[in-house]
Amino acid sequence: MTFASHPSAELAAFASTLRYEQIPGDVLQRCKALLLDSLGNSLAGARSRPVLSMEKFAISMGPGDGSSEVLISRRKTSPMFAAMVNAASAHMLELDDVHNGAVLHPGTVVFPAILAMAQALGASGKAFLTAAVAGYEVGIRVGEFLGRSHYKVFHTTATAGTLAAAAAAGRLLELSPGQMLDAFGSAGTQAAGLWEFLRDAADAKQLHSSNAVVNGMKAAYLAQDGFTGAKRILEGAQGMAAGMSTDADPARLTDRLGTRWALAETSFKYHAACRHTHPAADALLSVMREHSLQSSKIAHIVAHVHQSALDILGPIAQPATVLQSKFCMGHVLAIVALRGRAGLCELDACFADPEVLSLRGKIQMRLDEEVEACYPVRWIGKVTVTTTDGRQLDGRVDEPKGDPGNSLTQAEIEEKFSQLATYAGATSLGEVPRLVEWAWNLDNTVQVGMILNT
């Protein structure tokens, strides 16, 4: 049996042997944009209580000095503890990138791992970008492979994200195909993360991203030392699909490797809320613009959604925290109707706003056959607005703002980064241009070093 004779092995070989020169220029450019977006998200979580708890744990358990940078505090520690805190922070505010088909936030698990490792290893910018692309390509395909049944219970960023982190870390360590496959095996057996935390407004989401990064890094470093892992951890008889999915499709693991660049399909988030709210939010905005509709004239809103939106958002009718409110369709649409956007500041300011709470009660979700049939490849937004004078107004968007076909411009990406980077005071406005330049010119960097402690 040749090495690359089954999907897990073929995917591992691709991640191991990927070279910078093989990656198209537009994919590398989008990778740098996604890096900037992820960096901004890590900085924006600096004041969040769950992130500060993770940092407190890292201070008590990890070394007091090291080669890698904790972005929210600018202190130095080991790669593992730096990546752990940075990943927790990157997934805090619901503005990190997302791949629609995989329903995965790849940047949150890929970039914290390789930034901390690159600083420790003295890796080049080109090596960094190659590792990032490897992580995205693997993580997205694993998410697609695990399917919709997986996402109903498991948080894909925690599960497929562990494989993404392992692939990125393994590529930076220059693992052989066999070692990469071992890393996949060790990563997959550690992968976990359940949606139940949403019902209680619990803090587990920060564990999900940080554990995915730490366990993926651990798997790669152990594989480098000869630690072996299951060879068919994804599609094997007792592997991830067997225990975590009823609709897994192994063909998705190797879908057009090297010709279809899944990283380029990744979306930027415009609203600071769960991505399942975005299509309806954009559709509502389109109705209000088209008809010059004032929020005071709205009697009722129906958001026509796919089943996964009902599964994830449905349990949250009366959110208890700002974070939980980001997973409440009624809350997000009410803010959009009243403020024109559900950004960080709007969600913070409007959590207990009486107008928001009143309008929230007039919004419901309803399963839509067309939206369901297209999901997750396409996230169509459809709403029906009933006005106080009895009119019914329909709104629709086929690509929410931030999707590849309706992407943010470079100027919008840089503006978003500026808002994120300065949101919690982790950086100053004066530092923003240097950080932006660092990301756009990373492929010319000989050795990745500290980015804040310069």
C-alpha positions, 0 to 999 in steps of 0.5 A: 500500500502506498502512503497516499492511498487513503484520504487522510494520508493524501491530505497529510501529504498535501499539507506536508509538501506544500510550497510557497511557490505553488500558491497563487498570488491572489491566495497569498494576498487574501491570506495576508488580509485574513492574517490582519483580520485575525490579528485585529480580533486577538487585540480586540478581546483584550478586556474580555473577562474570559480572555483575562481568565485564560491569561491569568491561567497562562501566567500562573502555569506558563513561563514568565519569559519566552520567545513568543508574544501574548498580544493582549498584554505584550508579555513574552512566554512560551509558544504554547501559552502565547498561542493559547491566550491569543486564540482565546482572544481571537474568537471572543467578539464574533468578528473573526473570519468564517468559511461558509461550506465548512462552517469554520472560523479558520483564522482563529485556530491557524494564525495564533499557532503559527505566529507564536511558533514562527517567533520561536523558530525565527521562521520567514514570512514566506514559511509563515504564509505557506503554513497558514495556507496549509492550515486553512486548506486542511481545516476547511476540508475537514469541516466540509467532510464532517458535514451538517450533522456534526455541526448540529452538536459539535463546534466545528472550530473546536474539532476541525480547527484542531486539525487546521492548527496541526497542519499549520504547525506541522508545515512550519515544523517541516514535518514529513508526510508520515509525520504530518499524518501522525500529527493528524491522528494525535490532533483528531483524537483530542478534538472536542467542543460542544454547543451546549455552552450557548444555552447557559451563556458559558465561557467554553467558546474560549476553551474551544479555540485555545484548546484547538490551537494548543492540541494541534501544536502539541500534535505537531511537535510530538509527531516531529519527535516520532510520536505516532497517531492513528493513520485514519483518524478522520474516516476510520471505523472508529475515527472522527466521522464515526463518532461525530457525524452521520453524513460525512463525505470522505471525498471532501477531504481531497477535493481538488487539492492544489487547484481549488484554494479553499482559503480564497473562499473564506469570508470576512465578518461585517456584523459582530455577531454569529454568522448565521444572523448576517444574511438576514441582517443584510436582507433587512438592511436592503428592505429598509434602504429600498423602502426608506423604512423607519424602524418605528414602522416595523410591526413584525419581521420573519427571518427565513433561515436554514436549519442550522440557524434554528439549531444554533440561534433558536435556544437563545430567545432572551440573552443574558450577556452581550456574548449570548446576544450575538447568538440571538437573531431577534436581538441582532436584527433589532439592533440592525433595524435601529442602528443600521449595523450590529457592530461592536459598539452597537452590541455593547451599547444596546444590550438592555436598550428598551427599543431593542428589547421591544423590537426583538419580541417582534422578530421570529425565524422560520425554516425556508426550503430554498435557504435550506437547500443552498446551505452551507455552500451559499448563505442566502438572506431572506426576510419578510417585514410587515409594517404598521400600515399592513404592507409586506416587504420582502428582502433578499441577499444572495451573498452577505457582505464579506463573502468572496463575491461581496467582499470587503475592500482593502480599505474596509479591511484596514478600517476594520482592523483599526477599529478592532486593534484599538477597541480594547486599548491593546494598541494605539491608533498611532501603531495601526499603520505599522501593523497594517504594513507588517501584514501586507509585506510579510512575504518580504520578512526574513524572520518573524519576530515580535510585532508589538514589542519592537 
